[in-house]
Amino acid sequence: MISQLAQNGAVKNKFAHCLDNVDGGGIFAIGEVVGPQMNKTKMIARQSHYKITLKEVHIGDTIVKLETSFFGSIDENAAIIDSGTTLAYLPTTIHEQVIQKITSGKSLEMEKIEGQFSCFKYDKNVDDEFPVIKFLFKDSLVLTVYPHDYLFRFR
């Protein structure tokens, strides 16, 4: 849609997807981006999806090892920023490290829900007990994800 609007001269061939992980929500702007001061990074050119370069993932004080093989390129760790779904998916090796780190030292009963979701029973404030996760992208862009952002109540 954006490229079609730009081709017809209706907007500049730019867009911004700004996430607000303090209050939730954010903005999506097409064309000239006018708004508050924001951190940004460029998309990787000539890709079939909207991709940006992921440099590191921090879970609390731990840095997750990124293997370039699951990004499909030795030069850039290309993370898809819009998969068309509400959920964010991680490569298995990162997902396993995240689960290991966030459950470490906790006595949690794990179970599968609907055959695909790993769940555990927990009735306290998740922000008090689970680590913050930071995704560090190219150009010093950091996306901080709080426990209430990556853990959600089910039933």
SEGU-512408 format. One line per field, with one value per residue: residue number from 1; x, y negated, z negated of N, C-alpha, C, O in turn. Coordinates in nm, 3 decimals. Example, Ala and Ser with C-alpha at 12.3 -4.5 7.8 and 13.67 -1.06 7.14 Angstrom:
! SEGU-512408
tike <- 1 | 2 $
n_xx <- 1.319 | 1.285 $
n_yy <- 0.569 | 0.225 $
n_zz <- -0.780 | -0.708 $
ca_xx <- 1.230 | 1.367 $
ca_yy <- 0.450 | 0.106 $
ca_zz <- -0.780 | -0.714 $
c_xx <- 1.320 | 1.290 $
c_yy <- 0.330 | -0.003 $
c_zz <- -0.780 | -0.787 $
o_xx <- 1.424 | 1.341 $
o_yy <- 0.332 | -0.114 $
o_zz <- -0.846 | -0.804 $
END
This chain:
! SEGU-512408
tike <- 1 | 2 | 3 | 4 | 5 | 6 | 7 | 8 | 9 | 10 | 11 | 12 | 13 | 14 | 15 | 16 | 17 | 18 | 19 | 20 | 21 | 22 | 23 | 24 | 25 | 26 | 27 | 28 | 29 | 30 | 31 | 32 | 33 | 34 | 35 | 36 | 37 | 38 | 39 | 40 | 41 | 42 | 43 | 44 | 45 | 46 | 47 | 48 | 49 | 50 | 51 | 52 | 53 | 54 | 55 | 56 | 57 | 58 | 59 | 60 | 61 | 62 | 63 | 64 | 65 | 66 | 67 | 68 | 69 | 70 | 71 | 72 | 73 | 74 | 75 | 76 | 77 | 78 | 79 | 80 | 81 | 82 | 83 | 84 | 85 | 86 | 87 | 88 | 89 | 90 | 91 | 92 | 93 | 94 | 95 | 96 | 97 | 98 | 99 | 100 | 101 | 102 | 103 | 104 | 105 | 106 | 107 | 108 | 109 | 110 | 111 | 112 | 113 | 114 | 115 | 116 | 117 | 118 | 119 | 120 | 121 | 122 | 123 | 124 | 125 | 126 | 127 | 128 | 129 | 130 | 131 | 132 | 133 | 134 | 135 | 136 | 137 | 138 | 139 | 140 | 141 | 142 | 143 | 144 | 145 | 146 | 147 | 148 | 149 | 150 | 151 | 152 | 153 | 154 | 155 $
n_xx <- 0.082 | 0.192 | 0.401 | 0.250 | 0.099 | 0.311 | 0.418 | 0.217 | 0.251 | 0.127 | 0.225 | 0.545 | 0.789 | 0.804 | 0.772 | 0.674 | 0.687 | 0.611 | 0.664 | 0.514 | 0.611 | 0.559 | 0.306 | 0.170 | 0.047 | 0.107 | 0.230 | 0.156 | 0.281 | 0.243 | 0.427 | 0.562 | 0.716 | 0.608 | 0.655 | 0.712 | 1.047 | 1.233 | 1.391 | 1.556 | 1.596 | 1.723 | 1.552 | 1.646 | 1.756 | 1.587 | 1.433 | 1.200 | 1.028 | 0.948 | 1.235 | 1.480 | 1.809 | 1.912 | 2.113 | 2.180 | 2.039 | 1.925 | 1.862 | 1.763 | 2.062 | 2.197 | 2.343 | 2.208 | 2.310 | 2.338 | 2.279 | 2.385 | 2.287 | 2.009 | 1.899 | 1.947 | 2.146 | 2.485 | 2.588 | 2.394 | 2.177 | 1.873 | 1.577 | 1.234 | 0.997 | 0.724 | 0.507 | 0.252 | 0.091 | -0.042 | 0.118 | 0.465 | 0.727 | 1.004 | 1.322 | 1.390 | 1.628 | 1.678 | 1.435 | 1.438 | 1.652 | 1.545 | 1.319 | 1.454 | 1.605 | 1.409 | 1.262 | 1.443 | 1.550 | 1.298 | 1.014 | 0.813 | 0.521 | 0.502 | 0.297 | 0.138 | -0.079 | -0.360 | -0.208 | 0.017 | 0.108 | 0.336 | 0.281 | 0.255 | 0.166 | 0.099 | 0.056 | 0.129 | 0.262 | 0.400 | 0.596 | 0.750 | 0.895 | 1.008 | 1.255 | 1.352 | 1.354 | 1.574 | 1.596 | 1.847 | 1.909 | 2.046 | 2.207 | 2.188 | 1.929 | 1.699 | 1.472 | 1.282 | 1.139 | 0.903 | 0.817 | 0.529 | 0.467 | 0.557 | 0.457 | 0.141 | -0.185 | -0.371 | -0.674 $
n_yy <- 0.118 | -0.126 | -0.167 | -0.190 | -0.422 | -0.606 | -0.581 | -0.699 | -0.955 | -1.050 | -1.031 | -1.043 | -0.786 | -0.647 | -0.508 | -0.477 | -0.277 | -0.297 | -0.186 | -0.186 | -0.090 | -0.151 | -0.254 | -0.090 | -0.019 | -0.264 | -0.426 | -0.436 | -0.558 | -0.695 | -0.809 | -1.134 | -1.150 | -1.295 | -1.388 | -1.317 | -1.324 | -1.048 | -0.725 | -0.554 | -0.311 | -0.188 | 0.005 | 0.324 | 0.330 | 0.430 | 0.668 | 0.938 | 0.908 | 0.674 | 0.593 | 0.556 | 0.498 | 0.707 | 0.685 | 0.770 | 0.960 | 0.906 | 1.059 | 0.971 | 0.951 | 1.113 | 1.190 | 1.304 | 1.561 | 1.510 | 1.686 | 1.665 | 1.834 | 1.885 | 1.652 | 1.635 | 1.498 | 1.415 | 1.162 | 0.986 | 0.990 | 1.046 | 0.938 | 0.987 | 0.734 | 0.704 | 0.942 | 0.991 | 1.095 | 1.097 | 1.199 | 1.230 | 1.408 | 1.612 | 1.742 | 2.090 | 2.145 | 1.900 | 1.867 | 2.088 | 2.013 | 1.782 | 1.882 | 2.055 | 1.869 | 1.689 | 1.858 | 1.961 | 2.057 | 2.048 | 2.213 | 2.351 | 2.484 | 2.624 | 2.636 | 2.743 | 2.555 | 2.576 | 2.729 | 2.588 | 2.361 | 2.277 | 2.278 | 2.161 | 2.190 | 1.905 | 1.651 | 1.397 | 1.057 | 1.022 | 0.840 | 0.803 | 1.034 | 1.141 | 1.110 | 0.810 | 0.780 | 0.690 | 0.583 | 0.519 | 0.320 | 0.230 | -0.090 | -0.178 | -0.144 | -0.048 | 0.184 | 0.218 | 0.469 | 0.541 | 0.769 | 0.782 | 0.736 | 0.956 | 1.178 | 1.315 | 1.327 | 1.621 | 1.760 $
n_zz <- 0.000 | -0.085 | 0.100 | 0.334 | 0.288 | 0.273 | 0.529 | 0.678 | 0.600 | 0.373 | 0.111 | -0.064 | -0.016 | -0.274 | -0.603 | -0.946 | -1.232 | -1.540 | -1.859 | -2.175 | -2.469 | -2.729 | -2.800 | -2.632 | -2.299 | -2.041 | -1.741 | -1.390 | -1.104 | -0.778 | -0.500 | -0.536 | -0.846 | -1.129 | -1.449 | -1.799 | -1.947 | -1.849 | -1.855 | -1.590 | -1.326 | -1.018 | -0.768 | -0.632 | -0.307 | -0.004 | -0.072 | -0.129 | -0.339 | -0.606 | -0.753 | -1.010 | -1.150 | -1.401 | -1.678 | -1.945 | -2.219 | -2.538 | -2.842 | -3.136 | -3.302 | -3.128 | -2.815 | -2.518 | -2.301 | -1.961 | -1.673 | -1.346 | -1.152 | -1.174 | -1.087 | -0.823 | -0.691 | -0.681 | -0.711 | -0.821 | -1.096 | -1.041 | -1.157 | -1.145 | -1.150 | -1.126 | -1.130 | -1.064 | -1.254 | -1.589 | -1.786 | -1.880 | -1.740 | -1.820 | -1.711 | -1.770 | -1.923 | -2.054 | -2.187 | -2.364 | -2.530 | -2.643 | -2.785 | -2.964 | -3.112 | -3.221 | -3.382 | -3.556 | -3.877 | -3.982 | -4.107 | -3.903 | -3.762 | -3.459 | -3.164 | -2.859 | -2.658 | -2.452 | -2.284 | -2.194 | -2.335 | -2.586 | -2.919 | -3.261 | -3.606 | -3.790 | -4.025 | -4.109 | -4.085 | -3.776 | -3.695 | -3.919 | -3.954 | -3.718 | -3.452 | -3.268 | -2.916 | -2.659 | -2.329 | -2.112 | -1.842 | -1.518 | -1.483 | -1.745 | -1.844 | -2.087 | -2.210 | -2.481 | -2.667 | -2.895 | -3.166 | -3.185 | -2.924 | -2.776 | -2.900 | -2.943 | -3.086 | -3.088 | -3.088 $
ca_xx <- 0.000 | 0.278 | 0.471 | 0.152 | 0.071 | 0.431 | 0.428 | 0.119 | 0.287 | 0.042 | 0.308 | 0.684 | 0.803 | 0.854 | 0.674 | 0.730 | 0.610 | 0.666 | 0.604 | 0.517 | 0.598 | 0.533 | 0.160 | 0.112 | 0.007 | 0.211 | 0.178 | 0.198 | 0.271 | 0.277 | 0.475 | 0.650 | 0.694 | 0.615 | 0.617 | 0.809 | 1.182 | 1.229 | 1.507 | 1.517 | 1.693 | 1.678 | 1.521 | 1.741 | 1.706 | 1.555 | 1.391 | 1.060 | 0.953 | 1.006 | 1.338 | 1.584 | 1.923 | 1.916 | 2.252 | 2.189 | 1.922 | 1.964 | 1.758 | 1.824 | 2.205 | 2.251 | 2.337 | 2.173 | 2.394 | 2.264 | 2.341 | 2.344 | 2.225 | 1.862 | 1.856 | 1.961 | 2.250 | 2.603 | 2.616 | 2.297 | 2.075 | 1.751 | 1.457 | 1.111 | 0.929 | 0.579 | 0.479 | 0.110 | 0.023 | -0.030 | 0.225 | 0.602 | 0.788 | 1.149 | 1.383 | 1.391 | 1.744 | 1.659 | 1.320 | 1.482 | 1.732 | 1.454 | 1.243 | 1.547 | 1.644 | 1.299 | 1.212 | 1.554 | 1.536 | 1.157 | 0.944 | 0.695 | 0.464 | 0.481 | 0.202 | 0.105 | -0.219 | -0.400 | -0.106 | 0.127 | 0.156 | 0.397 | 0.223 | 0.281 | 0.076 | 0.166 | -0.049 | 0.185 | 0.292 | 0.511 | 0.701 | 0.833 | 0.968 | 1.067 | 1.349 | 1.327 | 1.426 | 1.607 | 1.640 | 1.934 | 1.913 | 2.143 | 2.190 | 2.163 | 1.787 | 1.674 | 1.333 | 1.276 | 1.015 | 0.882 | 0.747 | 0.386 | 0.455 | 0.582 | 0.377 | 0.003 | -0.275 | -0.453 | -0.778 $
ca_yy <- 0.000 | -0.245 | -0.187 | -0.234 | -0.563 | -0.682 | -0.577 | -0.795 | -1.087 | -1.091 | -1.039 | -1.002 | -0.641 | -0.625 | -0.482 | -0.456 | -0.193 | -0.335 | -0.108 | -0.247 | 0.021 | -0.199 | -0.254 | -0.003 | -0.092 | -0.327 | -0.491 | -0.391 | -0.677 | -0.675 | -0.932 | -1.213 | -1.120 | -1.413 | -1.346 | -1.341 | -1.269 | -0.902 | -0.651 | -0.484 | -0.231 | -0.164 | 0.142 | 0.386 | 0.308 | 0.537 | 0.789 | 0.971 | 0.868 | 0.560 | 0.649 | 0.469 | 0.574 | 0.734 | 0.700 | 0.849 | 0.974 | 0.914 | 1.103 | 0.928 | 0.924 | 1.215 | 1.165 | 1.425 | 1.587 | 1.509 | 1.762 | 1.604 | 1.932 | 1.879 | 1.527 | 1.656 | 1.415 | 1.399 | 1.020 | 0.913 | 1.067 | 0.981 | 0.967 | 0.939 | 0.649 | 0.714 | 1.076 | 1.002 | 1.159 | 1.023 | 1.258 | 1.224 | 1.540 | 1.614 | 1.868 | 2.187 | 2.133 | 1.783 | 1.896 | 2.178 | 1.936 | 1.692 | 1.964 | 2.100 | 1.756 | 1.631 | 1.955 | 2.002 | 2.029 | 2.042 | 2.341 | 2.330 | 2.601 | 2.593 | 2.719 | 2.698 | 2.517 | 2.584 | 2.801 | 2.508 | 2.255 | 2.318 | 2.196 | 2.203 | 2.129 | 1.796 | 1.559 | 1.274 | 0.954 | 1.071 | 0.739 | 0.814 | 1.161 | 1.184 | 1.010 | 0.725 | 0.826 | 0.579 | 0.616 | 0.412 | 0.320 | 0.142 | -0.234 | -0.197 | -0.134 | 0.052 | 0.210 | 0.277 | 0.545 | 0.573 | 0.898 | 0.774 | 0.732 | 1.085 | 1.281 | 1.272 | 1.415 | 1.709 | 1.818 $
ca_zz <- 0.000 | -0.094 | 0.228 | 0.432 | 0.260 | 0.309 | 0.675 | 0.728 | 0.551 | 0.262 | -0.010 | -0.046 | -0.033 | -0.409 | -0.707 | -1.080 | -1.322 | -1.670 | -1.966 | -2.308 | -2.562 | -2.865 | -2.813 | -2.530 | -2.179 | -1.962 | -1.621 | -1.258 | -1.018 | -0.637 | -0.438 | -0.622 | -0.987 | -1.213 | -1.582 | -1.905 | -1.929 | -1.853 | -1.807 | -1.469 | -1.253 | -0.881 | -0.729 | -0.541 | -0.171 | 0.089 | -0.142 | -0.104 | -0.458 | -0.675 | -0.840 | -1.064 | -1.199 | -1.544 | -1.723 | -2.069 | -2.305 | -2.679 | -2.934 | -3.262 | -3.282 | -3.039 | -2.670 | -2.446 | -2.183 | -1.835 | -1.565 | -1.219 | -1.064 | -1.170 | -1.023 | -0.681 | -0.632 | -0.766 | -0.732 | -0.902 | -1.168 | -0.994 | -1.235 | -1.081 | -1.248 | -1.112 | -1.079 | -1.031 | -1.366 | -1.715 | -1.865 | -1.829 | -1.741 | -1.829 | -1.669 | -1.879 | -2.012 | -2.140 | -2.272 | -2.471 | -2.625 | -2.714 | -2.881 | -3.069 | -3.196 | -3.298 | -3.480 | -3.642 | -4.020 | -4.021 | -4.106 | -3.820 | -3.700 | -3.316 | -3.091 | -2.723 | -2.640 | -2.312 | -2.211 | -2.141 | -2.423 | -2.713 | -3.025 | -3.398 | -3.705 | -3.862 | -4.065 | -4.164 | -3.985 | -3.693 | -3.687 | -4.038 | -3.958 | -3.592 | -3.400 | -3.152 | -2.796 | -2.570 | -2.194 | -2.065 | -1.697 | -1.452 | -1.508 | -1.889 | -1.877 | -2.190 | -2.244 | -2.614 | -2.682 | -3.036 | -3.183 | -3.154 | -2.779 | -2.713 | -2.969 | -2.952 | -3.161 | -3.006 | -3.174 $
c_xx <- 0.088 | 0.347 | 0.375 | 0.116 | 0.189 | 0.445 | 0.332 | 0.144 | 0.205 | 0.120 | 0.453 | 0.692 | 0.871 | 0.739 | 0.746 | 0.633 | 0.671 | 0.591 | 0.619 | 0.500 | 0.589 | 0.382 | 0.092 | 0.074 | 0.126 | 0.148 | 0.230 | 0.175 | 0.315 | 0.318 | 0.571 | 0.615 | 0.716 | 0.570 | 0.726 | 0.946 | 1.175 | 1.361 | 1.464 | 1.632 | 1.636 | 1.645 | 1.629 | 1.680 | 1.681 | 1.527 | 1.244 | 0.970 | 1.016 | 1.104 | 1.435 | 1.692 | 1.921 | 2.060 | 2.265 | 2.053 | 1.974 | 1.843 | 1.812 | 1.968 | 2.271 | 2.236 | 2.312 | 2.261 | 2.306 | 2.343 | 2.292 | 2.271 | 2.073 | 1.811 | 1.873 | 2.067 | 2.365 | 2.623 | 2.520 | 2.199 | 1.941 | 1.630 | 1.337 | 1.034 | 0.777 | 0.547 | 0.334 | 0.030 | 0.043 | 0.086 | 0.361 | 0.662 | 0.939 | 1.201 | 1.398 | 1.508 | 1.735 | 1.544 | 1.360 | 1.565 | 1.645 | 1.378 | 1.333 | 1.579 | 1.527 | 1.243 | 1.319 | 1.531 | 1.393 | 1.098 | 0.812 | 0.650 | 0.429 | 0.378 | 0.179 | -0.045 | -0.247 | -0.291 | 0.013 | 0.184 | 0.213 | 0.348 | 0.267 | 0.185 | 0.154 | 0.060 | 0.001 | 0.207 | 0.415 | 0.625 | 0.796 | 0.927 | 1.043 | 1.154 | 1.295 | 1.409 | 1.450 | 1.656 | 1.720 | 1.949 | 2.022 | 2.108 | 2.149 | 2.016 | 1.768 | 1.523 | 1.333 | 1.139 | 1.005 | 0.805 | 0.597 | 0.361 | 0.471 | 0.514 | 0.234 | -0.083 | -0.362 | -0.546 | -0.762 $
c_yy <- -0.126 | -0.271 | -0.235 | -0.381 | -0.651 | -0.690 | -0.678 | -0.936 | -1.137 | -1.110 | -1.010 | -0.852 | -0.609 | -0.583 | -0.463 | -0.372 | -0.214 | -0.262 | -0.181 | -0.135 | -0.025 | -0.192 | -0.158 | -0.086 | -0.149 | -0.396 | -0.423 | -0.509 | -0.642 | -0.809 | -1.004 | -1.186 | -1.247 | -1.370 | -1.375 | -1.283 | -1.118 | -0.843 | -0.573 | -0.403 | -0.204 | -0.017 | 0.193 | 0.380 | 0.439 | 0.671 | 0.814 | 0.935 | 0.741 | 0.614 | 0.542 | 0.556 | 0.584 | 0.763 | 0.792 | 0.859 | 0.990 | 0.959 | 1.076 | 0.888 | 1.020 | 1.175 | 1.298 | 1.440 | 1.594 | 1.586 | 1.708 | 1.704 | 1.922 | 1.747 | 1.535 | 1.572 | 1.401 | 1.253 | 0.951 | 1.009 | 0.999 | 1.027 | 0.907 | 0.858 | 0.649 | 0.847 | 1.093 | 1.071 | 1.076 | 1.073 | 1.236 | 1.363 | 1.527 | 1.744 | 1.959 | 2.168 | 2.011 | 1.809 | 1.985 | 2.105 | 1.841 | 1.770 | 2.009 | 1.988 | 1.703 | 1.728 | 2.000 | 1.961 | 2.021 | 2.182 | 2.322 | 2.461 | 2.567 | 2.688 | 2.660 | 2.669 | 2.517 | 2.644 | 2.719 | 2.405 | 2.314 | 2.223 | 2.248 | 2.130 | 2.027 | 1.693 | 1.430 | 1.173 | 0.998 | 0.970 | 0.745 | 0.934 | 1.200 | 1.073 | 0.928 | 0.782 | 0.704 | 0.635 | 0.497 | 0.425 | 0.227 | -0.004 | -0.265 | -0.200 | -0.020 | 0.062 | 0.283 | 0.342 | 0.590 | 0.704 | 0.892 | 0.763 | 0.869 | 1.202 | 1.230 | 1.378 | 1.494 | 1.783 | 1.767 $
c_zz <- 0.000 | 0.038 | 0.336 | 0.413 | 0.301 | 0.461 | 0.739 | 0.678 | 0.433 | 0.131 | 0.027 | -0.074 | -0.166 | -0.499 | -0.838 | -1.160 | -1.459 | -1.780 | -2.098 | -2.409 | -2.707 | -2.889 | -2.716 | -2.409 | -2.104 | -1.844 | -1.496 | -1.165 | -0.876 | -0.579 | -0.530 | -0.768 | -1.068 | -1.352 | -1.682 | -1.870 | -1.942 | -1.806 | -1.685 | -1.413 | -1.115 | -0.859 | -0.636 | -0.401 | -0.097 | 0.021 | -0.114 | -0.222 | -0.513 | -0.778 | -0.885 | -1.126 | -1.351 | -1.584 | -1.843 | -2.134 | -2.446 | -2.760 | -3.073 | -3.233 | -3.185 | -2.893 | -2.601 | -2.324 | -2.059 | -1.731 | -1.433 | -1.129 | -1.062 | -1.115 | -0.871 | -0.614 | -0.730 | -0.802 | -0.826 | -0.968 | -1.142 | -1.074 | -1.164 | -1.185 | -1.233 | -1.047 | -1.038 | -1.141 | -1.493 | -1.798 | -1.799 | -1.843 | -1.742 | -1.771 | -1.791 | -1.975 | -2.104 | -2.237 | -2.390 | -2.575 | -2.707 | -2.822 | -2.996 | -3.165 | -3.280 | -3.402 | -3.578 | -3.787 | -4.069 | -4.014 | -4.033 | -3.757 | -3.555 | -3.258 | -2.952 | -2.716 | -2.490 | -2.225 | -2.163 | -2.236 | -2.552 | -2.821 | -3.161 | -3.490 | -3.786 | -3.897 | -4.129 | -4.052 | -3.905 | -3.686 | -3.808 | -4.033 | -3.831 | -3.533 | -3.283 | -3.036 | -2.708 | -2.437 | -2.145 | -1.914 | -1.647 | -1.481 | -1.652 | -1.926 | -1.977 | -2.213 | -2.377 | -2.631 | -2.828 | -3.050 | -3.151 | -3.003 | -2.716 | -2.784 | -2.978 | -3.021 | -3.063 | -3.100 | -3.314 $
o_xx <- 0.062 | 0.352 | 0.415 | 0.105 | 0.170 | 0.481 | 0.363 | 0.067 | 0.212 | 0.085 | 0.482 | 0.610 | 0.980 | 0.623 | 0.866 | 0.512 | 0.774 | 0.469 | 0.727 | 0.388 | 0.608 | 0.337 | -0.030 | 0.070 | 0.234 | 0.028 | 0.336 | 0.062 | 0.411 | 0.254 | 0.653 | 0.499 | 0.827 | 0.458 | 0.820 | 0.960 | 1.116 | 1.434 | 1.349 | 1.749 | 1.514 | 1.702 | 1.697 | 1.566 | 1.742 | 1.589 | 1.170 | 0.848 | 1.126 | 1.064 | 1.467 | 1.669 | 1.929 | 2.122 | 2.350 | 1.963 | 2.058 | 1.734 | 1.898 | 1.994 | 2.391 | 2.128 | 2.387 | 2.285 | 2.211 | 2.459 | 2.171 | 2.200 | 2.012 | 1.690 | 1.820 | 2.078 | 2.344 | 2.668 | 2.561 | 2.144 | 1.902 | 1.586 | 1.338 | 1.008 | 0.708 | 0.557 | 0.296 | -0.088 | 0.135 | 0.145 | 0.370 | 0.649 | 0.995 | 1.134 | 1.418 | 1.489 | 1.778 | 1.555 | 1.320 | 1.551 | 1.669 | 1.373 | 1.293 | 1.581 | 1.544 | 1.182 | 1.288 | 1.497 | 1.370 | 1.131 | 0.712 | 0.731 | 0.336 | 0.371 | 0.198 | -0.126 | -0.168 | -0.282 | 0.102 | 0.298 | 0.145 | 0.372 | 0.310 | 0.132 | 0.259 | -0.017 | -0.075 | 0.173 | 0.524 | 0.741 | 0.909 | 1.030 | 1.133 | 1.131 | 1.205 | 1.522 | 1.359 | 1.744 | 1.668 | 1.995 | 2.083 | 1.990 | 2.083 | 1.980 | 1.815 | 1.456 | 1.379 | 1.036 | 1.088 | 0.736 | 0.544 | 0.247 | 0.408 | 0.515 | 0.210 | -0.057 | -0.419 | -0.501 | -0.839 $
o_yy <- -0.221 | -0.386 | -0.313 | -0.456 | -0.758 | -0.795 | -0.734 | -1.027 | -1.254 | -1.195 | -0.959 | -0.798 | -0.552 | -0.618 | -0.438 | -0.393 | -0.153 | -0.275 | -0.233 | -0.090 | 0.055 | -0.132 | -0.146 | -0.209 | -0.089 | -0.423 | -0.359 | -0.554 | -0.567 | -0.911 | -0.940 | -1.198 | -1.299 | -1.320 | -1.448 | -1.205 | -1.066 | -0.905 | -0.531 | -0.424 | -0.199 | 0.071 | 0.114 | 0.420 | 0.542 | 0.773 | 0.722 | 0.931 | 0.703 | 0.673 | 0.450 | 0.674 | 0.483 | 0.854 | 0.882 | 0.778 | 1.076 | 0.903 | 1.149 | 0.802 | 1.009 | 1.130 | 1.394 | 1.343 | 1.673 | 1.556 | 1.703 | 1.662 | 1.949 | 1.731 | 1.452 | 1.574 | 1.379 | 1.222 | 0.864 | 1.098 | 0.907 | 1.141 | 0.789 | 0.906 | 0.598 | 0.864 | 1.196 | 1.101 | 0.995 | 0.997 | 1.225 | 1.427 | 1.442 | 1.847 | 1.911 | 2.174 | 2.017 | 1.777 | 1.959 | 2.130 | 1.823 | 1.727 | 2.001 | 2.008 | 1.676 | 1.684 | 2.070 | 1.846 | 1.989 | 2.260 | 2.282 | 2.538 | 2.489 | 2.805 | 2.540 | 2.749 | 2.464 | 2.614 | 2.774 | 2.364 | 2.391 | 2.103 | 2.362 | 2.024 | 2.057 | 1.652 | 1.360 | 1.201 | 1.009 | 1.011 | 0.697 | 0.934 | 1.284 | 0.955 | 0.971 | 0.827 | 0.625 | 0.721 | 0.386 | 0.527 | 0.153 | -0.037 | -0.366 | -0.254 | 0.091 | -0.039 | 0.397 | 0.277 | 0.666 | 0.745 | 0.987 | 0.779 | 0.899 | 1.314 | 1.115 | 1.498 | 1.438 | 1.860 | 1.804 $
o_zz <- 0.074 | 0.084 | 0.422 | 0.509 | 0.358 | 0.515 | 0.844 | 0.710 | 0.398 | 0.050 | 0.135 | -0.149 | -0.170 | -0.475 | -0.840 | -1.156 | -1.491 | -1.792 | -2.129 | -2.433 | -2.799 | -2.987 | -2.717 | -2.415 | -2.104 | -1.843 | -1.498 | -1.149 | -0.857 | -0.605 | -0.596 | -0.809 | -1.076 | -1.368 | -1.653 | -1.777 | -2.037 | -1.728 | -1.675 | -1.447 | -1.098 | -0.923 | -0.569 | -0.380 | -0.123 | 0.052 | -0.079 | -0.207 | -0.473 | -0.878 | -0.810 | -1.153 | -1.421 | -1.530 | -1.844 | -2.108 | -2.473 | -2.746 | -3.122 | -3.149 | -3.161 | -2.851 | -2.621 | -2.251 | -2.053 | -1.704 | -1.408 | -1.038 | -0.958 | -1.099 | -0.799 | -0.492 | -0.849 | -0.913 | -0.904 | -0.903 | -1.213 | -1.061 | -1.128 | -1.295 | -1.321 | -0.925 | -0.983 | -1.122 | -1.501 | -1.874 | -1.677 | -1.947 | -1.673 | -1.781 | -1.903 | -2.096 | -2.219 | -2.355 | -2.503 | -2.695 | -2.827 | -2.937 | -3.112 | -3.286 | -3.399 | -3.499 | -3.674 | -3.817 | -4.186 | -3.925 | -4.092 | -3.707 | -3.531 | -3.295 | -2.932 | -2.762 | -2.411 | -2.106 | -2.097 | -2.220 | -2.620 | -2.814 | -3.175 | -3.457 | -3.842 | -3.811 | -4.196 | -3.937 | -3.961 | -3.671 | -3.800 | -4.101 | -3.837 | -3.560 | -3.211 | -3.056 | -2.684 | -2.432 | -2.137 | -1.863 | -1.725 | -1.500 | -1.678 | -2.031 | -1.955 | -2.233 | -2.386 | -2.612 | -2.877 | -2.957 | -3.094 | -2.958 | -2.614 | -2.733 | -3.015 | -3.014 | -2.969 | -3.184 | -3.403 $
END
